Amino acid sequence: MILLIGNKGSFSLECYDFLLNSNHNDIKLIYASDLDATNISFITEGLNKYLECGTNHKVIYIGGEIKDAKLMPLHNFSIPVLLAEYCGQQNYQFILLGSLSQWGLIKWQYRTTIESSTPISAPYDEYSRTKQLCFKTISSSSAYNGYFICPASILNHKHQSGSLYTLRKIIGLRWVNLIFQFRGMISYCEREDVFSSINLALLSGELANNVIVSKSISANEVAKIKQNKIKERLTYALGFMAYHFFFIIGLKNYSQKIALLFTEVNFISNQTKS
């Protein structure tokens, strides 16, 4: 049996429908809010209500918190770590929706490539901290199973948000386009890319892996403009100064966003090709 645990909303429902239509008929959707994540005993008791005795069960956690910093330690760390411990005890496959942010702060470089084996660096905000701590805890313990699927910004066409949409809005301003030219590599993926990766993980049956799901498009392609080296160099220089200013005053979250927008940071996908 497959147990899918997520937040209430369209993402969990779409993932459930996708897996159901991928011939996983033995799947059940429950919500993270229904779990008592106080300790491993309560997690075990809660999941045993849904999982009968057996050795081939699979648990998928696609929950998490991206807005409320107070809830991030619970939903991004405590719950997935306890689920991983539970699956490790039972020898179940555990698939976790991770994040590119678990690699931490991207330092200012002209060109950077992030792969699944790239060493992690210091976190840049609470979301990054909790996601990274979860990854380090699970991957460093032989008692846990962890199959991390780490997507780039997941496009939601009904509710437009994320780096790609933000860049399009910025470039849509005529005066911005006249003066600046961003040279960043924008990383993104579709919801179905994430669901397909989960499906591939289920079919593989692997207990541990670290998969990046990402496509990349240059800022120039998004803007649909020709390269202008003078404007590009000016924009790069301003980005360089802004990045270090925010870094020095401690606003690393802003410096991280600037690095992603003004430099070539390319996340190499393990499964979904550009």
N, C-alpha and C positions, 0 to 999 in steps of 0.2 A: 504494500500500500504506500501511496505517496501522500504526505501531509504538507500542504502549502500554508504557510503562516505569513500574514501580511497585515497592512493597515486597511481600514475600511475606506473604500474608494474605487475608482475606475481601474487603477493600475492592477490591483490584486484580482479584480473580476476579469480583466482582459487576459492576465496571465493564466488564470484558471481555465478560461475558455480555450486559450491557445493550446495548453497542454492536454486538455480533454479532447480537442480535435486532432491532436497528434497521437491518438490511440492510447493515451494514458487514462483508461477508464476507471482505474482504482485510485482516483485522486480525491482528496477532501480539502476544502478551504476552511480555515479557521482564522480568527483575528488575534493579533498580539495582545489586544486589550482584554481578551478573555483568559489570558495566562496569568498565573500568579508566579512572578519571577523573583520571589524573595530568596529562594535558595534552590539547590538541585533537587531536593526532595519534593518540593511543590511543583517544579517543572516536570519531574518524572511522573508524579501523580496525575498532573493535568494531561500529559500526552498519552499516558497509558489508557486513558478513557477512549482514545480514538484508535490506538494501535493495538491490535491483537498480538498474541505471542507469535513470534516468527523471527527470521533472520534477514529478510530482504526488504525491510521498510526503508523509506527514504524521507528525509525531512528537508524542506526548503524554507528559508527565512528571507522574505523580501520586504520586511518591515524596516523601520528606521525613522529617525526624526531629523529634519533638515532646517527647521525654523526655530523652534523653542529650545534654547540652550539648556534649560533646566531639565528637559526630558531626554536629552541626547545621551547622558551616561547610562540611562536605563535601556533605551531602545537601540542604541548603537553599540553598546558594550555588554551590559549585564545579561540581557536576554539572549543574544547570539552566543556568548561565551557559555552560558548554562546549557543552551541547546547543543552546542558542540560537545560539551562534557557528557551530556545524556547520550548522544549518538555514538561517542567514543566508547562508552560503557556497553552499549548494545551492538556495536559494530555496524551501525546504520550509516548510509551515505548522508552527509550533511552538506547542503548547498547553500551558500550565503551570498546575498547581494552586497558586495563590497562597494568600493568607490575609488576613483583615481586619486582622491584626496588622501588615501592611506599612504601614498608615497611622500606626502608632506610638502614642505616649501620648495618651490622651484626657483633656484637662484638665477639671477640675470645672466643669461648667456646668449650669444648670437644665434646659436642653434642647439637645441636639446632634444634628445630622444629618450623616451621612457618605455622600457619593456617590462615584462612580468618579473624578470630577474634583477631589475635595477634596484640598488640599495635605497632604503627609505631615508628621509632626512627629517629635520625638526617640523612638527605640525605648525600650521599657521592660524588656526582658529579652533573653537571648541568642537565643531563638526569633524575637522581633520584630526584633532587629538583623539576623540572617541573612536573614530573609524580605524586609526592607526593602532591604538592600544588594543582594540579587538583583534586586528590582524596579527600583531606581535604575540599576543597571549595565546591565540589558537595555533598559530603556525610553529611556535616554539615549544609546544607541549606534545609529547608523544601520547598523552592520554586523550587528546582531542583529534577529531577528524575535521578537516576544513577544505571545502572546495569553494574558493572565492571567485565570483564573477564581478569584474570591476568595469562598469560602463562609463563612457564619457557622458556629457550632458545629454539626457534623454529627451528627445523632442516630443512635445505634446502639442499637436496641431490644434487641439480644441482650446487649450489654455497656453498661449504662446509665452514662453519664458526660456531662460538659458542663454548661453554665450552667443549662439548663432543669431537668435532673435534680437538680442541686445545690440549686436554689431550691426545688423541690418537697420535698426532704428537710428543708431548713431550716424551711419553712413547716409541715411536718408536725409539728413540735414545738409542743405546745399553748401553752406559756408564751411562745414567740416570737410566735405569732399574737396573743396577748392584749396584748402590749406594743408590738410593732413593726408597721409596715406599709410594705413596700418599694414604691417607685414607679418602678423601672427598667423599661425596654423590653428584653425578652429576645429576642435575635436567634438564630435557629436555621434549619436546613434539613434535609431528608432526604437520604439518599444518592442517591436517584433524582433529586432536584433538581440535584445536582452532575453526575450522569451525563447528564441531559437537556441541561444547559448545554454540556457537552463535545460532545454530538451536534450541537447547534445551531451550535457553532463549526466543527465539521467540515463541516457543510452550507454554511456561509457562505463558507468558504475564506479568510477574512480572515487577514492576517499579523500584525496588531497590534490589540489591544483590551484593555480593562480592565473586567471584568464582575464585579459584586457579585451573589452568589446568597444571598438572605436572606428570611426571613419574620420578622415581629415579633409578640410577644404581651406584654401588660403583666403586671407581677408580680401585680397584683390579679386578673387573669383566671386566672393559674396557681393563685393561692391560693383562688379562688372565694369571695372575700369582698367586701363592700360597702366603698366608700371611706369612710375615717374621717380627716378632715382633721387632727385633733389628733395622732393616732398617726403620721400621714404626716409632719407637720412635725417631730415629735420624732425619728423615724427619719432624716429627711433631715439634721437638725442633727447627729446622732451620726455619720452617714456623712461629712458635711463635715469634722468634726474628725478622724475616723479616716483619711480620704484624705490630708489635709495632714500628719498625723503620720507616716504611712508614707512620704510623698513627701519630707519634710524629712530623715528618717533614712536615705534612700537606697533603701528597699524599694519601688521604683516598680511592680514586678509586683503587689504587694498593693494599692497605691493604684489601679492600673488596674482590678482586679477589683471594688473598692469602687465606683468610678465607674460601672461597667457595671450594678451592682446597685441603686445608690441614686439614679441620675439617668436621665433619658430620653435614651438614646443610640440613635438609630434609623438603621439602615443601609438605604439605599434601593436595592432590588434593580433591576437592569437587565432581568432576564429573568423571575424567579420572583416573582409578585405575592403580597402578603399575602392 
